[in-house]
Amino acid sequence: MRHLYMLGLLLCWACSSNPQQTNQAPNQAENNTSPAINFQAAGDSIVNAAQKAFVGALMKAIQERGTSGAVAFCNTHALPIADSLSRHYGCTIQRLSDRYRNPADRPQATDSIVIAAYQAQKAAGTPLETRLIEQDQQVVYYKPIILGMPTCLQCHGNPQTDIDASTLAVIRSKYPYDLAVGYKQGDLRGVWKIAFRK
């Protein structure tokens, strides 16, 4: 289930994240910045790099195998991509949602509070900003992900009108407890979560 959940994130969550930062995390000593600013810039940069890696792999899979084939691709390849990026950047990279595809990827208590706050802000028309939260020995960066493109609906839209039968069959066979359908373009899909050790 984890991998198909990632497919939705690849298709949808990356659709709306448009960080303006470079792919290099700033050096705190060189820039003489506070740790909070350093974590913010690093989170923005890592999300940008992770998004490019995931979307590139996913789009290639869609071109070669179609949407239902991409579901199978993500089932075996998405988690290793995330793990590789986490090792490369020395942090933990996740994409979480209250409507997860894989129960193992459901948000924890603080994650759920952050997602609920973003949902309330979106309902009120308030701009959604990234945020940093200190937890134990970590600084956690969150970035909201809005379902930004019609392509996202191919795996996360209305099962009767947006998801073709073959793709829906693959989703249901691999993820019988899937909660990640029924979205519309512009909905809050979830969050990027980047956990840094202090």
Secondary structure, DSSP 8 states (H G I E B T S, - for coil): -HHHHHHHIIIIIHHH----S-SS---HHHHT--HHHHHHHHHHHHHHHHHHHHHHHHHHHHHHHHHHHHHHHHHHHHHHHHHHHHHHHTSEEEEE-SS-SSGGG---HHHHHHHHHHHHHHHHT-----EEEEETTEEEEEEEEE--SGGGHHHHS-TTTTS-HHHHHHHHHH-TT-------TT-EEEEEEEEEE-
